[in-house]
């Protein structure tokens, strides 16, 4: 016996709050996932950001943002 299943997903609005270098967003199920990687310069930057070590040397003190204790 053969089964054929057709799936349709309609999304009117999708909000993604954060994306990291290894994020995966999957909607529905699939037998295989084809990855797509896009790198966009949305800020119009013309050079690479300084490395953390260079930044610390330039400011001589790294300013950290305090986080609240977990509840």
C-alpha positions as CSV (number, residue, x, y, z in Angstrom):
1,X,0.0,0.0,0.0
2,X,1.4,3.4,-1.0
3,X,0.5,6.6,0.8
4,X,0.9,10.1,-0.8
5,X,0.8,13.0,1.6
6,X,0.7,16.6,0.4
7,X,1.4,19.4,2.9
8,X,0.7,23.1,2.6
9,X,1.8,25.7,5.1
10,X,0.7,29.3,4.8
11,X,2.5,31.9,6.9
12,X,1.1,35.4,6.9
13,X,3.7,36.9,9.3
14,X,6.8,35.5,10.8
15,X,8.9,37.4,13.3
16,X,12.5,36.3,14.1
17,X,13.9,38.2,17.1
18,X,17.5,36.8,16.9
19,X,19.7,35.0,14.4
20,X,23.1,33.5,15.2
21,X,25.8,31.9,13.1
22,X,24.4,28.4,13.4
23,X,20.6,29.1,13.5
24,X,18.1,26.7,11.9
25,X,14.5,27.7,11.3
26,X,12.3,24.8,10.3
27,X,8.7,25.1,9.4
28,X,6.9,21.8,8.9
29,X,8.6,18.5,8.4
30,X,10.9,17.4,5.6
31,X,12.8,14.3,4.6
32,X,15.8,16.4,4.0
33,X,16.9,20.0,4.8
34,X,18.8,22.0,2.2
35,X,20.8,24.6,3.9
36,X,21.1,28.2,2.7
37,X,23.6,30.7,4.1
38,X,23.4,34.4,3.3
39,X,25.7,37.1,4.6
40,X,24.5,40.7,4.3
41,X,26.1,44.0,5.2
42,X,23.0,45.7,6.4
43,X,24.9,48.4,8.3
44,X,26.9,49.6,5.3
45,X,30.3,48.9,7.1
46,X,33.4,49.2,5.0
47,X,35.9,47.3,7.1
48,X,35.9,44.4,9.6
49,X,35.2,45.0,13.2
50,X,38.2,45.1,15.5
51,X,39.1,41.8,17.3
52,X,38.2,41.7,21.0
53,X,41.9,41.8,22.1
54,X,42.5,44.9,20.0
55,X,39.4,46.5,21.4
56,X,40.5,45.8,25.0
57,X,43.9,47.2,24.4
58,X,42.5,50.4,22.9
59,X,40.1,51.1,25.7
60,X,42.3,49.5,28.4
61,X,39.1,48.3,30.2
62,X,36.3,46.2,28.8
63,X,32.9,47.5,29.8
64,X,30.5,44.7,30.6
65,X,26.7,45.0,30.9
66,X,25.5,43.5,34.2
67,X,22.7,40.9,33.9
68,X,20.0,40.3,36.4
69,X,20.0,37.1,38.5
70,X,17.8,34.4,37.1
71,X,14.5,33.9,38.8
